[in-house]
Amino acid sequence: HQLMYAICVNVVCRIPEDPEYLTCYRYLISGSFGAKLKKLPGGETFVPFWYFTSNATLVASLLLPGILYYRYAWAMIVYGSALVVVCIWNGANFYVEVFSKSYRKDVVERAKGTKPWFA
């Protein structure tokens, strides 16, 4: 895919050097990511190589969990269980936070005497 992209963008449908034609490659190379790539071995001339290598590594690392979940049921069960636990935890934290604020507000009002303790 990356080889086809490079051929298409740089050879077949050459994009002008005008800054208005902003591709993902141009955007990332112009920022701090590009500065880091220029410090790698090869310097300025190997920036496209390092960009495509890092991009391919990222894509492979993002596709790997999907392949594992498809091939191994236990991995999907563990992942799904972890998601359920995180959702329950976040929901419980929300309720504790919301109700503790109303409880604190209620206690402060009763301590000031603006609201009776038993009514």
N, C-alpha and C positions, 0 to 999 in steps of 0.2 A: 504494500500500500504506500509506504513512504517513498519507495523508489518511483512508483508511478506518479505520485504527487510531485516529486522533484522534477521529473521529466516533463510533466504537463505544465507546471508553473514556470519552469526555467527554459524550456526548449519549444514545446508545441504552442502553448498559449502564453507567450512571454508577457509578464506583467511589467508595465513601465516603471521606471525608477521614481516616479512621482510619489511623494509621501502620502498622497490621498489614497493610493492603492495599498491599503494596509492588509497584509496577510498575517496569519498567526506567527509565522516565522519572523517576519519583520518586527512585529510588536514585541515578541519575547526577546529578540536579540538586542533591541534598542534599550531595554531596561536593565535592571540589576542582574537578571538571569544571564543576559548576554555578556555582562562584565565578568561574571564568574566563568562563563565558557571560554572567554578570551585568556583567562589565566591558566587554563588546562594545557597540557603538552600540545605543541603545534601552533599555539597562539591564534592569530587572526585567520590564518589560512584553513585551520581545521575546525572552525566554528560550526559550519554546516554538518560535519561528521559528528561532532559532539552533541549538537542539537538533535539530530535524528537518532543517535544512540540513546540519549536520555529519554526521548519521546517513546521509542520502542520499549525501553525498560519500564516506563510508566504504564504503557498500554498492557504489557505482559503481566505486570503486577496487579493491575485492576481486573484483568480477565481471569486470573488464576482462581480466585475464590468462587466465581461462577462455575468453573469447570469442576472444582472440588465438590460444590453443593450438588451438582448434577450427578456426579459419579458415586458419591458416598452419602448415604442417607443419614448416617450419624453426624456428619458435618453440618448438614442442613438442620437437623434436630437441635444440635448445640447452638447454632446461630439463631434459629427461631426462638429457642428458650431464652437465650440472652436478650433478644429483642423484647420479649414479653416481660422479663424481669426489669429491664430498663424502663419500659413504659409504665409498669406498676409503680416503680420507685419514683418516677417523675410525677405521676398522678398523685401519689401519696404526699410527696413534698409540697405539691401545689395546695392540697387541702390543709395540710398542717400550717403552711405559711398564711393562707387566707384566714382560716379560723383563729389562728393565734393572734393575728392583727386585730380582729374584731373582739377577741377576748381581752387583749391588753387595753384596747380602747374602752371596753366596758368596765374593767377594773379601775382604770384611771378616773373615769366619770364617777364611779361609786366612791373612790377615795376622796375626790374633791367635794363630794356631797351633792352633786347635781342629780344623782340617780340613787334611789333607795336600794339597800342591800337585798332586802327581801320584799318583793312585790309581785 
